[in-house]
Amino acid sequence: MREKTKDLVGVDGCKGGWYAVRQHARTGAIETRICASFAGLLAWAPAPAIVAVDMPIGLASTGYRACDAEARQRLKWPRSASVFQTPVRQTLGIREYRTACDLNREATGKGISQQAFNILGKIAEVDTSLRASKSDASRVFEVHPELAFMQLQIEQGGEAAGLKEGKTSEVGHAKRKALLDPIFGATLQTALDERVARHAQKDDVLDAFAVLWSARRIEADSAVMLPDDEPRDGALLPMVIRY
């Protein structure tokens, strides 16, 4: 096994901003932090660190992203519902839900979910950072944690589909934690114990660790890429999900 040369970071959006789990290349030690902004997160984990984040990166201007459709196909029902249609680029910066829906409908024929609208600010944060820096754009990757959990389940002898239980249920939380325990063990439990509830949910912690696991696969060039032809948006950012 080759020596790791880059710090790896798994990131999930949370109430306090961005919940991040960083594994240091030199020592293998893992630390967690909540960063108020995505720009601040990138400053905390500067290049050449690989940053994997549960947030859409490349944004279509017309139609839908192929990566979202492929992710839903792989996860199957009911977990396919966890992959919402990513809003089009024209909705960035829009503060009224109805206006965002109208703009999305003009481009795609459909509005956007309230869930998608609620994270438009975070999508814009990532977009602004990556458009401003080619260096950061080359080291930040979109990951969907439910795909990571599915792959962990497959590798541990389970079904090739998304988990049936929702992540906020007790059973769903326990199942996801059990998939991560063989990899992260006590470190994961410590992160859950140290979580500040007003800043991050339990599922934010698990999602960030799952995304960190995918960051390891990205660094090792073994991650699955959806789709495999790496389409780019109008800002030349990849419309790709890796896990």
Stockholm file with secondary structure:
# STOCKHOLM 1.0

chainA/1-243         MREKTKDLVGVDGCKGGWYAVRQHARTGAIETRICASFAGLLAWAPAPAIVAVDMPIGLASTGYRACDAEARQRLKWPRSASVFQTPVRQTLGIREYRTACDLNREATGKGISQQAFNILGKIAEVDTSLRASKSDASRVFEVHPELAFMQLQIEQGGEAAGLKEGKTSEVGHAKRKALLDPIFGATLQTALDERVARHAQKDDVLDAFAVLWSARRIEADSAVMLPDDEPRDGALLPMVIRY
#=GR chainA/1-243 SS CCCCCSCEEEEEEETTEEEEEEECTTTCCEEEEEESSHHHHHHHSCTTCEEEEESCCSCCSSSCCHHHHHHHHHHCTTGGGGSCCCCCGGGTTCCCHHHHHHHHHHHHSSCCCHHHHHTHHHHHHHHHHHHHCHHHHTTEEEBCHHHHHHHHHHHTTCCSSCCSSCTTSHHHHHHHHHHHHHHHTHHHHHHHHHCCTTTCCHHHHHHHHHHHHHHHHHHTTCCCEESTTCCBCTTSCBCCEEC
#=GC SS_cons         CCCCCSCEEEEEEETTEEEEEEECTTTCCEEEEEESSHHHHHHHSCTTCEEEEESCCSCCSSSCCHHHHHHHHHHCTTGGGGSCCCCCGGGTTCCCHHHHHHHHHHHHSSCCCHHHHHTHHHHHHHHHHHHHCHHHHTTEEEBCHHHHHHHHHHHTTCCSSCCSSCTTSHHHHHHHHHHHHHHHTHHHHHHHHHCCTTTCCHHHHHHHHHHHHHHHHHHTTCCCEESTTCCBCTTSCBCCEEC
//
